[in-house]
Amino acid sequence: MDTLIHPTYLPSIPCFALLSQKSIIWEVCDNYQKQTYRNRAYICTDQGKYMLSIPINHKGKKQGRQLYKEVELENESRWQRQHWRTLQTAYRTSPFFEYYEDEFEPLYSKNFKYLMDFNFTTIEVLASCFQIELDFFRTEEYLDKAENLVDARNLVNAKSKLSIEQLGYVQVFQNKHGFIPNCSAIDLLFNEGPAALSYLQNFKLGFLNA
């Protein structure tokens, strides 16, 4: 059965485990909501768990809600430069950063207009590095109820507490902060490299039944 999921920024490890094990349909007809992984991702730094947040151009209140696919990036703040520098600082000593950095650098030097387009590009780059072949089937209308689909759209909520069983792996600053779970899949990639695919394929998906 296909699984319905939102495209997010540098998706989390549980999300990419889902992408590696299931057939996916992307929800692209929903309204944008704040405090979600649509415009944020978590990585591990020397300060512990750190949030990368993408600024967007908000519509005025009188204009009502905004479709996610129409949300534009706010590029005046040069957030791409800041995110890339943060990733470099956090992972330059990780075992596989130098191996993959040329794949990710263009994400932070190329101009993007829409948040969803940028998110899909980050997903494509990560999937390529993990050697996961993805089909990008997209919804044509908003599905209030996901009939005949596994509904995993709740994974987009940054504040939802899911019962996720995650095995540890060696992180750059683990000696300082201990293992930090449920980070962006980019953390797994830079630390585990080619071994990351097996990790994702063996990840337990019990959270789908939560």
Residue pairs with C-beta under 8 A, 6 or more apart in sequence:
1 148
1 149
1 150
2 22
2 23
2 24
2 25
2 137
2 149
2 150
3 18
3 22
3 23
3 24
3 25
3 149
3 150
3 151
3 152
3 208
4 24
4 25
4 26
4 27
4 139
4 143
4 146
4 149
4 150
4 151
4 152
4 153
5 15
5 18
5 19
5 24
5 25
5 26
5 27
5 152
5 153
5 155
5 156
6 26
6 27
6 30
6 36
6 37
6 38
6 68
6 153
6 155
6 156
7 26
7 27
7 28
7 116
7 119
7 120
7 123
8 15
8 36
8 37
8 38
8 41
8 119
8 155
8 156
9 37
9 38
9 39
9 40
9 41
9 52
9 54
9 115
9 118
9 119
9 122
10 41
10 52
10 122
10 126
10 184
10 185
10 186
11 19
11 37
11 41
11 122
11 123
11 126
11 184
11 185
12 37
12 41
12 42
12 155
12 182
12 183
12 184
12 185
13 166
13 181
13 182
13 183
13 184
13 185
13 187
13 188
13 200
13 203
14 155
14 162
14 164
14 166
14 182
14 203
14 205
14 207
15 37
15 155
15 185
16 126
16 127
16 130
16 132
16 185
16 188
16 200
17 200
17 201
17 203
17 205
18 24
18 152
18 155
18 205
18 208
19 123
19 127
19 132
19 134
19 200
20 130
20 132
20 197
20 200
20 201
20 203
21 200
21 201
21 203
21 205
22 150
22 205
23 135
24 134
24 135
24 137
25 137
25 138
25 139
25 149
26 120
26 136
26 137
26 138
26 139
27 139
27 142
27 143
27 153
28 68
28 69
28 116
28 138
28 139
29 67
29 69
29 139
29 140
29 141
29 142
29 143
30 67
30 68
30 142
30 153
31 65
31 66
31 67
31 68
32 38
32 56
32 65
32 66
32 67
32 68
32 71
32 115
35 157
35 158
35 159
36 156
36 157
36 158
37 155
37 156
37 157
37 158
38 68
38 71
38 115
38 119
38 156
39 53
39 54
39 55
39 56
39 115
40 51
40 52
40 53
40 54
40 158
41 51
41 52
41 184
41 186
42 49
42 50
42 51
42 52
42 182
42 183
42 184
43 49
43 50
43 52
43 86
43 87
43 90
43 91
43 183
43 184
43 186
43 187
44 50
44 90
44 171
44 172
44 173
44 177
44 180
44 183
44 187
45 86
45 89
45 90
45 173
46 89
46 90
46 173
46 176
48 173
48 176
48 177
48 180
49 177
49 180
49 183
50 86
50 90
52 83
52 86
52 87
52 184
53 79
54 73
54 79
54 83
54 115
54 118
55 73
55 74
55 77
55 79
56 71
56 72
56 73
56 74
56 115
57 71
57 72
57 73
57 74
58 66
59 66
68 115
68 116
69 114
69 116
70 114
71 114
71 115
71 116
72 113
72 114
72 115
73 79
73 112
73 113
73 114
73 115
73 118
75 111
75 112
80 107
80 108
80 109
81 108
83 108
84 104
84 105
84 107
84 108
84 109
87 104
87 186
88 97
88 101
90 172
91 97
91 172
91 186
91 187
91 190
92 98
93 172
94 172
94 190
94 191
95 190
95 191
95 192
95 193
96 189
96 190
96 191
96 192
96 193
97 190
99 193
100 129
100 189
100 190
100 193
103 125
103 128
103 129
104 125
104 186
107 118
107 121
107 122
107 125
112 118
112 121
120 136
123 134
124 134
126 185
126 186
126 189
127 133
127 134
129 189
130 185
130 189
130 196
130 197
130 200
131 197
132 197
132 200
143 149
146 153
150 208
152 208
154 160
154 162
155 162
155 207
162 207
162 210
163 206
163 207
163 210
164 181
164 182
164 206
164 207
165 204
165 206
166 181
166 182
166 203
167 199
167 203
168 179
168 181
169 179
169 188
169 191
169 192
169 199
170 191
171 179
171 180
171 187
171 191
172 191
174 180
185 196
185 200
188 196
188 199
188 200
189 196
192 199
